[in-house]
Amino acid sequence: MSLLAMALTVLPFSQSAIEEIERAEQERLNACIELVGKNPEDAYEEGLRWLGEGATPAARYCTANALIGLGNYKEGAARLEELANAPDAGGEADRALYLAQSGNAWLTAGYPEAAVTTLTNALKLAPNDADIRVDRAAAYLMNEKWEPAIADLDQALARYPNDIEALRLRSRAHLNLENLDKAETDMSRALFLDGRNVDTLVLRGDIREAKRLAEE
């Protein structure tokens, strides 16, 4: 079900009129999301105007993204989570998207436990989404929960074995568990795929230092 379907089913519109309204709403949303990347303040003002015309899911989504663009990650995360749980949120794909973005915003805001909860709910709707598993693994790592992070990353890498971020995160988790050979294997693969990635180069130095200390 589209973002507007619930709201429109109670109105006496023809199917063509509904489609036209949905098309205009989607175009406005696309313009708002593009504006977030260029000028989040203007995007936020557009979101407020849109909410004043009617708090449709698209208007709420626009405003939440604008808040995130302004660096207000906590408020943006909360609004996306609220939208995902609203009766007019749309289908499972829509709600999974809102929850995934909310989880990332919670993580950026420094609330990894909230991120884990939100991303776990996203995975209930999209259990095969490897990106969400990588995001939840990052939240687990921030909570120093190494083994659950590895479990998520194992599943993500089973689908996309060349995911550099997943390899790097799993290497970091293995490093914290002192599984140095496994950490080095994942790091080496990530480095092979992108030898100039700064985060991977830092990780390589950390693994070398850990191996040096282990040999002493």
C-alpha positions, 0 to 999 in steps of 0.5 A: 500500500502506498503512503497515501492509500489509507488517507485516500480510501475514505474520500470519494475520488476516482482512481485516476484522481487518486493516482494524480494526487499520489503522483503530485505528493511523490514529486513534492517529496522527491523535491524535499529530499533533494532540498535536504541535501542542498539546504536543510533549513529550506527543506525544514520550512517546506516540511512545516508548510506541508504539515500545515496543509495536512500531516500526510506521511510524505509531509512527516517524512520530509520534515523528519529528514530535514531535521536530520539534515540540520543535525537534529538526529535525535528528533529526526529519529523519533519522528521517523520511528513514530511515522513507522508505527503510525496506522497510515505509514504504508506497507511493510517496505515503507515502514522498514525504510523509516525504521532503518533510517531512524536506527541510523539517526539514533546511532549518529545521535549517540543512542546505540541501544535505541538504534538496536531496538529500532533496527531489530524492528526493521529486520522483522519487516525486512529480514533479508536486508543486508544493509540493515544487518550491517547497521545493527552490527555497527550499533552492537559494536558501539554497545561492545556486543561483539558476538551479536555484531559478528552474527549480523555481519556473517549474514550480511557477508553471506549475501554480499561477500565484498561489502567493505564496511561489513568486512571492516566491522567484523574485523573490528569485532574479532579484534575486540574478541582477540580473534586476531587471525580472523580479524586480519583475514577480514581486514586483508580482504577489505584492504584488497578491495579498497587499499586507500580506505583510511578506516581500514588502514587504521584497523590494520595498524590496530591489528598489527599492534595487537599481534605485537603485544600478543607475541611479547 
